[in-house]
Amino acid sequence: AVGMPFKDIATSDSIFMRTIPPSSDTAARTAIRRLIEVSVGVIVPAAELEKDPLPNAVALMSLKEALAKNGELPTGSIRMAISIDGSESEDDLATVKDLDPMTVLISPSSDLSPLHSTRRVFEIFKKNDITA
């Protein structure tokens, strides 16, 4: 359709938005809705979605938050993305498989070596057959 975004091999599959426009901003929400309609995932922190839901968004939660909520998504969200910082226990990281997130974002804690903490996470994922 004219004016609709299109997706090809060079297009991003998902975008991460730390904040979203308020639902009162219809032009901005229409643009986001159109991205979602052409299968671009819109990843938004769960706290933002709880304040002002965005239909069909992907809710980003820390692993600790996702476990505390038993993987329950905010209203309107269709999938979950998990953020981890590398300091999580091996048992907690193993639960990622049960949560079945769309993706996992790794943002190493500033007090950890990014290389070593990320390597540790990938080793635990491999050991537990986690492919998210």
C-alpha positions, 0 to 999 in steps of 0.5 A: 500500500502507498505510504506503508513501510516495506521490508527487505533483506537489508531491513531490521527485524526489530527496533528498541525504543526506550520510550514510546509516544503517548497514545494521544500522539496519533501520528506517531502511534500510526507510524509505529503500528505500521512498522508492526504491521509489516513484521518489524518487532517493536521492543519497549521496556515493560514499565513503559508499556504498563503506563501506556500500552502499545498493541503487539509490542515486545515487552523488555524485562530484566530476567529478575523482573520476568521471573518475579512476574512468572513471565506475565506480559503487560497488556497488549504485548505479544512477546517478551525480550529479556535483558541480562547483565551477566551477574545472574546465577547459573540457575536463573540463567537456565530459566530463560529457556522456560520463559521463551523470550523472542530475544535476549539483550546482554548489557554487562554490569559495569563491575564485570568484564564484558568479555568474561560475563558475556562468554559465561552467559553464552556457555550457560545458554549452550549447556542448557540448550537455550537458543533465544 
